[in-house]
């Protein structure tokens, strides 16, 4: 109905359009794609990107919350880069897509601790 | 396929879920609904919410970019509040939904000036 996803400039991007953006490791291997962004309601700051990979038609897909602070946007790669390889990703916090996920503060803290980023949850 | 929009806590909200959130004036009248968020790629900060209202099935719909800094989230109203009434909204920067919209720096500046918010574009 609308063409909102076409609204972008060099520095701004529509939230719709972030979804689907590739995430690479430092060597350029693709780890997955951004599926959603978790935003702090009050400040409007993106706190986590939720990356998905694997599975087929949503079945068996893994969802990895990545602290936004751990991601760097790479204009050349047209995607985000994170300092983590596939091996490390296997041990990273993740949840299944099929079930309603209860995003507790403890869960958030465990994500922030894994990526050694400043914790949103204090 | 996924249930990402159900992932929310008191303070975090999935970007998917922000879309459709109501925007009210100070008296509690509904001005429209958030249709998209414009995010700064590098910092992950939401810079504008794009509010839509009017029209039918996307035809004749008006799109108003609102600086995020001009919005306050109201837990009670379950929506955003902005210090602007319907009369003022008529004169506010907007664009048609049907055409590809060219989001220039000048346009961004005119939006920031209208709402008297600190300009993202400098």
gemmi code that builds the backbone of each chain (N, CA, C; Angstrom):
import gemmi

chains = {
    "A": [
        ("UNK", (0.819, -1.203, 0.000), (0.000, 0.000, 0.000), (0.859, 1.261, 0.000)),
        ("UNK", (1.959, 1.212, 0.751), (2.822, 2.380, 0.800), (4.228, 1.980, 0.370)),
        ("UNK", (5.041, 2.958, 0.175), (6.407, 2.698, -0.288), (7.407, 3.116, 0.773)),
        ("UNK", (7.045, 2.906, 2.030), (7.882, 3.408, 3.105), (9.279, 2.802, 3.096)),
        ("UNK", (9.405, 1.577, 2.690), (10.724, 0.954, 2.734), (11.680, 1.566, 1.723)),
        ("UNK", (11.135, 2.342, 0.787), (12.015, 2.987, -0.181), (12.577, 4.291, 0.360)),
        ("UNK", (12.052, 4.707, 1.512), (12.520, 5.966, 2.084), (13.797, 5.726, 2.863)),
        ("UNK", (14.882, 6.075, 2.260), (16.158, 5.922, 2.944), (17.132, 6.947, 2.378)),
        ("UNK", (18.128, 7.278, 3.154), (19.187, 8.142, 2.657), (20.473, 7.441, 3.003)),
        ("UNK", (21.585, 8.133, 2.879), (22.842, 7.518, 3.253), (22.877, 7.092, 4.705)),
        ("UNK", (22.325, 7.931, 5.577), (22.506, 7.659, 6.996), (21.252, 7.138, 7.690)),
        ("UNK", (20.082, 7.450, 7.126), (18.841, 6.974, 7.731), (18.327, 5.753, 6.990)),
        ("UNK", (17.686, 4.875, 7.739), (17.092, 3.700, 7.106), (15.758, 3.425, 7.796)),
        ("UNK", (14.769, 3.031, 7.024), (13.477, 2.679, 7.619), (13.628, 1.361, 8.369)),
        ("UNK", (12.994, 1.288, 9.538), (13.100, 0.080, 10.372), (12.713, -1.159, 9.571)),
        ("UNK", (11.697, -1.013, 8.745), (11.271, -2.115, 7.867), (12.423, -2.675, 7.061)),
        ("UNK", (13.296, -1.751, 6.663), (14.345, -2.127, 5.734), (15.547, -2.767, 6.427)),
        ("UNK", (15.714, -2.475, 7.724), (16.799, -3.109, 8.473), (16.566, -4.619, 8.497)),
        ("UNK", (15.298, -4.991, 8.603), (14.972, -6.412, 8.616), (15.406, -7.040, 7.293)),
        ("UNK", (16.161, -8.095, 7.416), (16.682, -8.754, 6.218), (18.129, -8.388, 5.931)),
        ("UNK", (18.648, -7.362, 6.620), (20.046, -6.971, 6.411), (20.979, -8.070, 6.914)),
        ("UNK", (21.994, -8.375, 6.123), (22.915, -9.452, 6.466), (23.825, -9.073, 7.628)),
        ("UNK", (24.233, -10.079, 8.405), (25.227, -9.918, 9.464), (26.425, -10.817, 9.125)),
        ("UNK", (27.615, -10.213, 9.103), (28.833, -10.928, 8.745), (29.786, -11.025, 9.920)),
        ("UNK", (30.664, -12.046, 9.884), (31.764, -12.061, 10.852), (32.925, -11.236, 10.289)),
        ("UNK", (34.020, -11.156, 11.030), (35.127, -10.281, 10.621), (35.788, -10.728, 9.317)),
        ("UNK", (35.662, -12.012, 8.990), (36.281, -12.512, 7.760), (35.349, -12.366, 6.563)),
        ("UNK", (34.133, -11.876, 6.800), (33.199, -11.657, 5.691), (32.216, -12.795, 5.484)),
        ("UNK", (32.286, -13.851, 6.334), (31.294, -14.935, 6.244), (29.954, -14.452, 6.789)),
        ("UNK", (28.894, -14.817, 6.108), (27.573, -14.405, 6.560), (27.100, -15.301, 7.701)),
        ("UNK", (26.684, -14.672, 8.795), (26.213, -15.417, 9.962), (24.695, -15.566, 9.955)),
        ("UNK", (24.006, -14.594, 9.397), (22.546, -14.618, 9.399), (22.001, -13.296, 8.908)),
        ("UNK", (20.723, -13.051, 9.177), (20.078, -11.811, 8.757), (19.300, -11.214, 9.922)),
        ("UNK", (19.251, -9.888, 9.943), (18.467, -9.216, 10.977), (16.984, -9.450, 10.701)),
        ("UNK", (16.303, -9.845, 11.754), (14.892, -10.201, 11.607), (14.002, -9.184, 12.302)),
        ("UNK", (14.561, -8.534, 13.300), (13.788, -7.542, 14.036), (14.747, -6.691, 14.856)),
        ("UNK", (14.244, -5.572, 15.351), (15.042, -4.706, 16.214), (14.261, -4.491, 17.485)),
        ("UNK", (14.944, -4.565, 18.619), (14.307, -4.256, 19.894), (14.690, -2.833, 20.276)),
        ("UNK", (13.681, -2.006, 20.458), (13.876, -0.577, 20.690), (13.453, -0.203, 22.106)),
        ("UNK", (14.221, 0.675, 22.724), (13.810, 1.229, 24.007), (12.713, 2.248, 23.737)),
        ("UNK", (11.533, 1.984, 24.288), (10.355, 2.810, 23.983), (10.576, 4.286, 24.255)),
        ("UNK", (11.208, 4.562, 25.381), (11.332, 5.954, 25.813), (12.358, 6.721, 24.982)),
        ("UNK", (13.538, 6.167, 24.828), (14.616, 6.904, 24.159), (14.638, 6.700, 22.656)),
        ("UNK", (13.984, 5.635, 22.184), (14.015, 5.337, 20.758), (15.320, 4.716, 20.304)),
        ("UNK", (16.125, 4.283, 21.254), (17.404, 3.689, 20.910), (17.233, 2.201, 20.615)),
        ("UNK", (17.831, 1.729, 19.513), (17.835, 0.296, 19.230), (18.792, -0.368, 20.209)),
        ("UNK", (18.334, -1.368, 20.928), (19.157, -2.026, 21.939), (19.674, -3.371, 21.427)),
        ("UNK", (18.807, -4.124, 20.771), (19.219, -5.403, 20.193), (18.726, -5.513, 18.754)),
        ("UNK", (19.543, -6.161, 17.934), (19.051, -6.675, 16.668), (18.827, -8.162, 16.897)),
        ("UNK", (17.730, -8.684, 16.436), (17.517, -10.125, 16.533), (17.879, -10.727, 15.183)),
        ("UNK", (18.907, -11.590, 15.207), (19.382, -12.214, 13.978), (18.821, -13.621, 13.879)),
        ("UNK", (18.408, -13.997, 12.696), (17.940, -15.366, 12.511), (18.796, -16.069, 11.477)),
        ("UNK", (18.901, -17.371, 11.616), (19.558, -18.166, 10.579), (19.119, -19.614, 10.725)),
        ("UNK", (19.361, -20.379, 9.684), (19.013, -21.797, 9.704), (17.524, -21.997, 9.560)),
        ("UNK", (17.110, -23.229, 9.665), (15.695, -23.563, 9.570), (15.177, -23.458, 8.146)),
        ("UNK", (13.929, -23.782, 7.992), (13.288, -23.743, 6.686), (11.852, -23.304, 6.890)),
        ("UNK", (11.479, -22.236, 6.212), (10.147, -21.656, 6.370), (9.802, -21.414, 7.838)),
        ("UNK", (10.808, -20.989, 8.569), (10.564, -20.613, 9.962), (10.649, -21.772, 10.943)),
        ("UNK", (10.711, -23.006, 10.439), (10.793, -24.161, 11.329), (12.263, -24.469, 11.632)),
        ("UNK", (12.593, -24.572, 12.904), (13.958, -24.889, 13.306), (14.891, -23.686, 13.247)),
        ("UNK", (14.311, -22.527, 12.980), (15.105, -21.314, 12.883), (15.570, -20.895, 14.274)),
        ("UNK", (16.831, -20.406, 14.339), (17.375, -19.931, 15.607), (17.343, -18.409, 15.614)),
        ("UNK", (17.011, -17.836, 16.773), (16.973, -16.380, 16.907), (18.026, -15.946, 17.910)),
        ("UNK", (18.952, -15.130, 17.459), (20.025, -14.643, 18.322), (19.890, -13.147, 18.547)),
        ("UNK", (19.643, -12.730, 19.781), (19.664, -11.294, 20.062), (21.120, -10.821, 20.108)),
        ("UNK", (21.422, -9.782, 19.344), (22.770, -9.209, 19.320), (22.694, -7.778, 19.832)),
        ("UNK", (23.497, -7.443, 20.843), (23.471, -6.047, 21.309), (23.839, -5.121, 20.150)),
        ("UNK", (23.074, -4.062, 19.986), (23.335, -3.133, 18.878), (24.767, -2.606, 18.944)),
        ("UNK", (25.244, -2.418, 20.170), (26.585, -1.863, 20.379), (27.676, -2.806, 19.864)),
        ("UNK", (27.334, -4.081, 19.652), (28.323, -5.044, 19.163), (28.342, -5.100, 17.632)),
        ("UNK", (27.432, -4.368, 17.007), (27.318, -4.382, 15.541), (27.917, -3.118, 14.937)),
        ("UNK", (28.587, -3.311, 13.813), (29.079, -2.151, 13.055), (28.488, -2.219, 11.665)),
        ("UNK", (27.929, -1.114, 11.186), (27.397, -1.135, 9.833), (28.527, -0.916, 8.844)),
        ("UNK", (28.616, -1.773, 7.845), (29.656, -1.684, 6.823), (29.006, -1.321, 5.488)),
        ("UNK", (29.249, -0.079, 5.050), (28.621, 0.417, 3.818), (28.992, -0.461, 2.624)),
        ("UNK", (30.260, -0.893, 2.602), (30.735, -1.689, 1.474), (30.040, -3.046, 1.391)),
        ("UNK", (29.904, -3.688, 2.550), (29.256, -5.007, 2.603), (27.735, -4.894, 2.576)),
        ("UNK", (27.237, -3.662, 2.765), (25.792, -3.434, 2.867), (25.206, -4.361, 3.940)),
        ("UNK", (25.863, -4.384, 5.069), (25.394, -5.226, 6.162), (26.136, -4.905, 7.448)),
        ("UNK", (25.759, -5.612, 8.514), (26.401, -5.397, 9.807), (27.523, -6.405, 10.001)),
        ("UNK", (28.551, -5.984, 10.720), (29.681, -6.853, 11.024), (29.760, -6.996, 12.537)),
        ("UNK", (29.984, -8.232, 12.981), (30.128, -8.481, 14.421), (31.386, -9.306, 14.646)),
        ("UNK", (32.069, -9.012, 15.751), (33.313, -9.710, 16.081), (32.999, -11.057, 16.736)),
        ("UNK", (32.591, -12.006, 15.912), (32.204, -13.339, 16.393), (32.204, -14.248, 15.171)),
        ("UNK", (32.699, -15.479, 15.355), (32.654, -16.394, 14.211), (31.562, -17.447, 14.420)),
        ("UNK", (31.398, -18.316, 13.429), (30.310, -19.307, 13.471), (30.409, -20.238, 14.676)),
        ("UNK", (31.642, -20.567, 15.017), (31.891, -21.456, 16.158), (31.371, -20.806, 17.452)),
        ("UNK", (31.732, -19.537, 17.637), (31.284, -18.826, 18.843), (29.765, -18.655, 18.855)),
        ("UNK", (29.232, -18.468, 17.666), (27.784, -18.265, 17.542), (27.003, -19.460, 18.089)),
        ("UNK", (27.595, -20.659, 17.952), (26.923, -21.869, 18.441), (26.669, -21.812, 19.939)),
        ("UNK", (27.567, -21.113, 20.661), (27.406, -21.023, 22.102), (26.686, -19.763, 22.554)),
        ("UNK", (26.275, -18.955, 21.601), (25.668, -17.656, 21.939), (24.207, -17.812, 22.360)),
        ("UNK", (23.725, -16.893, 23.209), (22.326, -16.948, 23.653), (21.393, -16.941, 22.442)),
        ("UNK", (20.420, -17.809, 22.476), (19.446, -17.860, 21.378), (18.154, -18.466, 21.878)),
        ("UNK", (17.120, -18.300, 21.094), (15.824, -18.884, 21.477), (15.132, -19.394, 20.221)),
        ("UNK", (14.199, -20.302, 20.427), (13.458, -20.852, 19.300), (12.387, -19.876, 18.840)),
        ("UNK", (12.104, -19.926, 17.575), (11.156, -18.968, 17.020), (9.713, -19.353, 17.215)),
        ("UNK", (9.475, -20.635, 17.394), (8.090, -21.107, 17.383), (7.278, -20.720, 18.600)),
        ("UNK", (7.966, -20.534, 19.716), (7.240, -20.305, 20.965), (7.245, -18.829, 21.334)),
        ("UNK", (6.286, -18.439, 22.114), (6.282, -17.083, 22.655), (7.491, -16.959, 23.567)),
        ("UNK", (8.260, -15.940, 23.352), (9.496, -15.828, 24.116), (9.363, -14.797, 25.221)),
        ("UNK", (9.737, -15.213, 26.420), (9.644, -14.337, 27.580), (10.968, -13.615, 27.799)),
        ("UNK", (11.058, -12.393, 27.362), (12.288, -11.609, 27.387), (12.478, -10.988, 28.765)),
        ("UNK", (13.098, -11.741, 29.668), (13.290, -11.243, 31.030), (14.548, -10.377, 31.119)),
        ("UNK", (14.654, -9.641, 32.207), (15.851, -8.836, 32.443), (17.077, -9.729, 32.553)),
        ("UNK", (16.920, -10.897, 33.212), (18.045, -11.825, 33.356), (18.527, -12.306, 31.988)),
        ("UNK", (17.586, -12.567, 31.109), (17.963, -12.999, 29.772), (18.753, -11.894, 29.065)),
        ("UNK", (18.237, -10.675, 29.158), (18.930, -9.535, 28.563), (20.344, -9.389, 29.102)),
        ("UNK", (20.473, -9.548, 30.416), (21.790, -9.432, 31.042), (22.744, -10.517, 30.537)),
        ("UNK", (22.218, -11.727, 30.346), (23.079, -12.826, 29.877), (23.559, -12.559, 28.444)),
        ("UNK", (22.718, -11.910, 27.654), (23.116, -11.550, 26.289), (24.232, -10.505, 26.338)),
        ("UNK", (24.007, -9.467, 27.128), (24.999, -8.391, 27.235), (26.333, -8.927, 27.757)),
        ("UNK", (26.259, -9.880, 28.713), (27.478, -10.458, 29.288), (28.222, -11.281, 28.238)),
        ("UNK", (27.488, -12.037, 27.434), (28.113, -12.874, 26.407), (28.912, -12.012, 25.431)),
        ("UNK", (28.334, -10.885, 25.032), (29.003, -10.022, 24.051), (29.881, -8.954, 24.707)),
        ("UNK", (29.948, -9.003, 26.046), (30.770, -8.064, 26.792), (30.476, -6.614, 26.421)),
        ("UNK", (29.190, -6.302, 26.253), (28.800, -4.921, 25.993), (28.207, -4.331, 27.272)),
        ("UNK", (28.212, -3.033, 27.330), (27.573, -2.323, 28.444), (26.123, -2.781, 28.533)),
        ("UNK", (25.692, -3.189, 29.719), (24.349, -3.760, 29.813), (23.265, -2.705, 29.858)),
        ("UNK", (22.273, -2.900, 29.037), (21.073, -2.052, 29.016), (20.328, -2.159, 30.336)),
        ("UNK", (20.441, -3.328, 30.976), (19.584, -3.636, 32.130), (20.202, -3.225, 33.459)),
        ("UNK", (21.418, -2.794, 33.449), (22.170, -2.382, 34.630), (22.419, -3.539, 35.595)),
    ],
    "B": [
        ("UNK", (5.275, -16.720, 10.386), (6.301, -17.718, 10.591), (6.951, -17.568, 11.957)),
        ("UNK", (7.118, -16.317, 12.374), (7.729, -16.107, 13.680), (6.785, -15.259, 14.527)),
        ("UNK", (7.137, -15.202, 15.785), (6.291, -14.463, 16.728), (7.052, -13.288, 17.296)),
        ("UNK", (7.870, -12.670, 16.457), (8.763, -11.640, 16.968), (8.010, -10.468, 17.576)),
        ("UNK", (6.855, -10.147, 17.053), (6.151, -8.980, 17.580), (5.650, -9.213, 19.001)),
        ("UNK", (5.680, -10.461, 19.437), (5.249, -10.715, 20.806), (6.387, -10.496, 21.800)),
        ("UNK", (7.589, -10.292, 21.261), (8.736, -10.102, 22.143), (8.790, -8.658, 22.609)),
        ("UNK", (8.358, -8.436, 23.793), (8.398, -7.087, 24.338), (8.458, -7.180, 25.857)),
        ("UNK", (8.977, -6.144, 26.466), (8.957, -6.080, 27.921), (8.383, -4.720, 28.247)),
        ("UNK", (8.491, -4.317, 29.495), (8.014, -2.986, 29.847), (8.716, -1.897, 29.075)),
        ("UNK", (10.015, -2.044, 28.890), (10.763, -0.934, 28.313), (11.204, -1.172, 26.875)),
        ("UNK", (11.317, -2.432, 26.479), (11.718, -2.724, 25.099), (10.495, -3.063, 24.260)),
        ("UNK", (10.590, -2.699, 22.992), (9.495, -3.041, 22.084), (10.110, -3.412, 20.741)),
        ("UNK", (9.548, -4.418, 20.098), (10.026, -4.794, 18.772), (9.610, -3.715, 17.769)),
        ("UNK", (10.525, -3.388, 16.862), (10.257, -2.326, 15.885), (8.955, -2.602, 15.127)),
        ("UNK", (8.737, -3.871, 14.823), (7.489, -4.276, 14.158), (6.261, -3.788, 14.902)),
        ("UNK", (6.404, -3.797, 16.220), (5.250, -3.522, 17.061), (4.993, -2.029, 17.238)),
        ("UNK", (6.036, -1.230, 17.040), (5.854, 0.223, 17.131), (4.894, 0.668, 16.022)),
        ("UNK", (5.032, 0.029, 14.877), (4.156, 0.371, 13.755), (2.705, 0.078, 14.149)),
        ("UNK", (1.868, 1.091, 13.968), (0.474, 0.958, 14.361), (0.171, 1.620, 15.694)),
        ("UNK", (1.211, 2.004, 16.436), (0.999, 2.672, 17.719), (0.374, 4.053, 17.497)),
        ("UNK", (-0.633, 4.373, 18.289), (-1.361, 5.629, 18.133), (-0.532, 6.828, 18.572)),
        ("UNK", (-0.781, 7.966, 17.938), (-0.179, 9.240, 18.331), (-1.314, 10.188, 18.722)),
        ("UNK", (-1.213, 10.757, 19.921), (-2.246, 11.632, 20.457), (-1.737, 13.054, 20.623)),
        ("UNK", (-2.674, 14.026, 20.605), (-2.284, 15.382, 20.996), (-2.407, 15.497, 22.522)),
        ("UNK", (-2.113, 16.675, 23.050), (-2.068, 16.836, 24.510), (-3.434, 16.648, 25.166)),
        ("UNK", (-4.510, 16.853, 24.402), (-5.849, 16.689, 24.972), (-6.341, 15.249, 24.865)),
        ("UNK", (-5.550, 14.390, 24.233), (-5.926, 12.981, 24.133), (-6.604, 12.616, 22.814)),
        ("UNK", (-6.758, 13.610, 21.903), (-7.301, 13.296, 20.571), (-6.267, 12.543, 19.753)),
        ("UNK", (-6.728, 11.517, 19.054), (-5.807, 10.731, 18.229), (-5.515, 11.463, 16.919)),
        ("UNK", (-4.232, 11.635, 16.620), (-3.824, 12.320, 15.394), (-3.552, 11.344, 14.258)),
        ("UNK", (-3.101, 10.158, 14.603), (-2.766, 9.167, 13.580), (-2.055, 7.981, 14.210)),
        ("UNK", (-1.404, 7.203, 13.387), (-0.688, 6.024, 13.862), (0.720, 5.980, 13.269)),
        ("UNK", (1.647, 5.466, 14.054), (3.012, 5.310, 13.549), (3.021, 4.221, 12.482)),
        ("UNK", (3.645, 4.563, 11.371), (3.647, 3.640, 10.243), (5.045, 3.070, 10.014)),
        ("UNK", (6.042, 3.834, 10.418), (7.412, 3.370, 10.242), (8.324, 4.206, 11.126)),
        ("UNK", (9.541, 3.743, 11.305), (10.532, 4.497, 12.073), (11.755, 4.663, 11.199)),
        ("UNK", (12.322, 5.855, 11.206), (13.565, 6.097, 10.481), (14.702, 6.060, 11.486)),
        ("UNK", (15.637, 5.166, 11.239), (16.720, 4.896, 12.178), (18.058, 5.342, 11.597)),
        ("UNK", (18.896, 5.927, 12.456), (20.262, 6.230, 12.043), (21.042, 4.919, 12.024)),
        ("UNK", (21.547, 4.542, 10.859), (22.186, 3.237, 10.682), (23.324, 3.004, 11.656)),
        ("UNK", (24.130, 4.026, 11.837), (25.343, 3.853, 12.637), (25.035, 3.736, 14.128)),
        ("UNK", (24.248, 4.674, 14.654), (24.028, 4.705, 16.102), (22.847, 3.842, 16.539)),
        ("UNK", (21.951, 3.526, 15.602), (20.768, 2.757, 15.965), (19.705, 3.596, 16.638)),
        ("UNK", (19.863, 4.920, 16.565), (18.898, 5.799, 17.213), (17.724, 6.064, 16.270)),
        ("UNK", (16.500, 5.970, 16.788), (15.327, 6.341, 16.005), (15.311, 7.863, 15.884)),
        ("UNK", (15.253, 8.385, 14.671), (15.301, 9.831, 14.457), (13.903, 10.380, 14.157)),
        ("UNK", (13.159, 9.673, 13.348), (11.783, 10.078, 13.050), (10.833, 8.897, 13.177)),
        ("UNK", (9.623, 9.197, 13.618), (8.524, 8.265, 13.434), (7.721, 8.825, 12.271)),
        ("UNK", (7.320, 7.992, 11.359), (6.460, 8.466, 10.278), (5.031, 8.100, 10.650)),
        ("UNK", (4.201, 9.150, 10.810), (2.813, 8.948, 11.209), (1.920, 9.037, 9.975)),
        ("UNK", (0.963, 8.159, 9.893), (0.011, 8.240, 8.783), (-1.399, 8.453, 9.322)),
        ("UNK", (-2.209, 9.106, 8.520), (-3.626, 9.216, 8.869), (-4.413, 9.541, 7.611)),
        ("UNK", (-5.699, 9.330, 7.688), (-6.570, 9.642, 6.559), (-6.440, 8.618, 5.463)),
        ("UNK", (-7.131, 8.874, 4.378), (-7.057, 7.974, 3.236), (-7.825, 6.688, 3.471)),
        ("UNK", (-7.846, 5.865, 2.448), (-8.551, 4.596, 2.530), (-7.735, 3.570, 1.768)),
        ("UNK", (-7.372, 2.503, 2.448), (-6.524, 1.467, 1.840), (-5.271, 2.073, 1.208)),
        ("UNK", (-4.717, 3.063, 1.890), (-3.454, 3.637, 1.428), (-3.601, 4.747, 0.405)),
        ("UNK", (-4.809, 4.929, -0.139), (-5.006, 5.981, -1.142), (-5.390, 7.279, -0.443)),
        ("UNK", (-4.674, 8.351, -0.753), (-4.962, 9.652, -0.154), (-4.416, 9.799, 1.253)),
        ("UNK", (-3.671, 8.794, 1.680), (-3.098, 8.814, 3.011), (-1.960, 9.836, 3.073)),
        ("UNK", (-1.900, 10.560, 4.204), (-0.830, 11.535, 4.411), (0.223, 10.940, 5.339)),
        ("UNK", (1.478, 11.208, 5.050), (2.570, 10.721, 5.883), (3.300, 11.903, 6.506)),
        ("UNK", (3.315, 11.941, 7.816), (3.987, 13.017, 8.540), (5.195, 12.492, 9.290)),
        ("UNK", (6.392, 12.937, 8.927), (7.557, 12.580, 9.736), (7.548, 13.407, 11.017)),
        ("UNK", (7.656, 12.744, 12.152), (7.702, 13.433, 13.451), (9.050, 13.140, 14.092)),
        ("UNK", (9.776, 14.184, 14.488), (11.050, 13.921, 15.168), (10.794, 13.093, 16.428)),
        ("UNK", (11.583, 12.057, 16.628), (11.397, 11.185, 17.796), (11.461, 11.997, 19.079)),
        ("UNK", (12.314, 13.030, 19.072), (12.498, 13.860, 20.267), (11.235, 14.642, 20.628)),
        ("UNK", (10.305, 14.765, 19.675), (9.071, 15.505, 19.936), (7.969, 14.593, 20.477)),
        ("UNK", (8.264, 13.294, 20.541), (7.267, 12.315, 20.994), (7.556, 11.860, 22.415)),
        ("UNK", (6.485, 11.696, 23.181), (6.627, 11.116, 24.521), (5.761, 9.874, 24.585)),
        ("UNK", (6.331, 8.771, 25.079), (5.519, 7.572, 25.195), (4.697, 7.635, 26.474)),
        ("UNK", (3.401, 7.402, 26.363), (2.499, 7.443, 27.510), (1.994, 6.025, 27.783)),
        ("UNK", (2.468, 5.450, 28.892), (2.107, 4.051, 29.218), (0.595, 3.903, 29.370)),
        ("UNK", (-0.034, 4.925, 29.968), (-1.475, 4.868, 30.213), (-2.270, 4.851, 28.917)),
        ("UNK", (-1.881, 5.719, 27.996), (-2.584, 5.819, 26.714), (-2.143, 4.722, 25.741)),
        ("UNK", (-1.035, 4.036, 26.095), (-0.452, 3.026, 25.199), (-0.203, 3.653, 23.821)),
        ("UNK", (0.409, 4.823, 23.860), (0.702, 5.503, 22.601), (1.625, 6.686, 22.839)),
        ("UNK", (1.970, 7.354, 21.755), (2.841, 8.510, 21.844), (2.017, 9.783, 21.906)),
        ("UNK", (2.551, 10.775, 22.615), (1.891, 12.071, 22.734), (2.818, 13.119, 22.141)),
        ("UNK", (2.230, 14.033, 21.369), (3.019, 15.119, 20.786), (2.301, 16.436, 21.058)),
        ("UNK", (3.095, 17.478, 21.292), (2.540, 18.795, 21.596), (2.157, 19.503, 20.292)),
        ("UNK", (1.029, 19.087, 19.715), (0.553, 19.634, 18.440), (-0.910, 19.225, 18.323)),
        ("UNK", (-1.746, 20.136, 17.824), (-3.143, 19.752, 17.650), (-3.464, 19.539, 16.159)),
        ("UNK", (-4.688, 19.129, 15.883), (-5.061, 18.789, 14.503), (-4.898, 19.958, 13.542)),
        ("UNK", (-5.194, 21.168, 14.052), (-5.073, 22.392, 13.247), (-3.607, 22.585, 12.819)),
        ("UNK", (-2.700, 22.461, 13.784), (-1.272, 22.632, 13.482), (-0.773, 21.531, 12.545)),
        ("UNK", (-1.339, 20.357, 12.715), (-0.931, 19.217, 11.898), (-1.175, 19.476, 10.415)),
        ("UNK", (-2.233, 20.250, 10.144), (-2.548, 20.557, 8.741), (-1.416, 21.302, 8.045)),
        ("UNK", (-0.685, 22.107, 8.824), (0.416, 22.862, 8.237), (1.769, 22.174, 8.365)),
        ("UNK", (1.761, 20.978, 8.929), (3.025, 20.280, 9.198), (3.573, 19.602, 7.948)),
        ("UNK", (4.906, 19.447, 7.869), (5.515, 18.782, 6.715), (4.935, 17.385, 6.522)),
        ("UNK", (4.597, 17.072, 5.285), (4.053, 15.740, 4.992), (4.308, 15.408, 3.542)),
        ("UNK", (4.143, 14.155, 3.227), (4.320, 13.742, 1.836), (3.282, 12.682, 1.493)),
        ("UNK", (3.033, 12.531, 0.200), (2.066, 11.535, -0.244), (2.694, 10.149, -0.224)),
        ("UNK", (1.871, 9.174, 0.016), (2.382, 7.813, 0.143), (2.602, 7.116, -1.173)),
        ("UNK", (1.914, 7.581, -2.202), (1.919, 6.828, -3.457), (3.221, 6.908, -4.222)),
        ("UNK", (3.942, 7.991, -4.044), (5.135, 8.193, -4.861), (6.395, 7.856, -4.079)),
        ("UNK", (7.430, 7.555, -4.794), (8.724, 7.360, -4.144), (9.129, 8.697, -3.548)),
        ("UNK", (9.490, 8.688, -2.288), (9.775, 9.944, -1.631), (11.273, 10.155, -1.481)),
        ("UNK", (11.714, 11.316, -1.900), (13.132, 11.647, -1.841), (13.443, 12.394, -0.553)),
        ("UNK", (13.955, 11.684, 0.402), (14.201, 12.231, 1.732), (15.531, 12.972, 1.750)),
        ("UNK", (15.487, 14.266, 1.396), (16.719, 15.052, 1.339), (17.054, 15.631, 2.710)),
        ("UNK", (18.296, 16.092, 2.835), (18.706, 16.753, 4.082), (17.867, 17.998, 4.323)),
        ("UNK", (17.564, 18.744, 3.238), (16.751, 19.952, 3.380), (15.367, 19.612, 3.926)),
        ("UNK", (14.816, 18.520, 3.444), (13.506, 18.106, 3.940), (13.588, 17.775, 5.426)),
        ("UNK", (14.603, 17.025, 5.782), (14.799, 16.687, 7.191), (14.919, 17.929, 8.057)),
        ("UNK", (15.690, 18.900, 7.565), (15.867, 20.148, 8.318), (14.544, 20.895, 8.483)),
        ("UNK", (13.710, 20.884, 7.431), (12.430, 21.593, 7.509), (11.507, 20.930, 8.533)),
        ("UNK", (11.611, 19.604, 8.652), (10.817, 18.892, 9.657), (11.295, 19.272, 11.057)),
        ("UNK", (12.605, 19.228, 11.261), (13.170, 19.557, 12.573), (12.832, 20.998, 12.965)),
        ("UNK", (12.851, 21.907, 11.966), (12.551, 23.312, 12.239), (11.085, 23.484, 12.629)),
        ("UNK", (10.211, 22.767, 11.940), (8.780, 22.877, 12.238), (8.493, 22.482, 13.683)),
        ("UNK", (9.125, 21.416, 14.141), (8.869, 20.920, 15.494), (9.828, 21.523, 16.526)),
        ("UNK", (10.697, 22.417, 16.039), (11.652, 23.101, 16.921), (12.465, 22.107, 17.749)),
        ("UNK", (12.860, 21.002, 17.118), (13.727, 20.035, 17.800), (15.151, 20.211, 17.276)),
        ("UNK", (16.086, 19.746, 18.067), (17.487, 19.735, 17.663), (17.587, 18.987, 16.338)),
        ("UNK", (18.250, 19.590, 15.352), (18.264, 18.959, 14.039), (19.289, 17.842, 13.931)),
        ("UNK", (18.815, 16.717, 13.423), (19.676, 15.562, 13.150), (20.694, 15.900, 12.076)),
        ("UNK", (20.322, 16.820, 11.174), (21.106, 17.065, 9.963), (22.166, 18.137, 10.138)),
        ("UNK", (22.119, 18.825, 11.256), (23.071, 19.901, 11.568), (22.935, 21.080, 10.606)),
    ],
}
model = gemmi.Model(1)
for chain_id, residues in chains.items():
    chain = gemmi.Chain(chain_id)
    for i, (resn, *xyz) in enumerate(residues, 1):
        res = gemmi.Residue()
        res.name, res.seqid = resn, gemmi.SeqId(i, " ")
        for name, pos in zip(("N", "CA", "C"), xyz):
            atom = gemmi.Atom()
            atom.name, atom.element = name, gemmi.Element(name[0])
            atom.pos, atom.b_iso = gemmi.Position(*pos), 0.0
            res.add_atom(atom)
        chain.add_residue(res)
    model.add_chain(chain)
structure = gemmi.Structure()
structure.add_model(model)
structure.setup_entities()
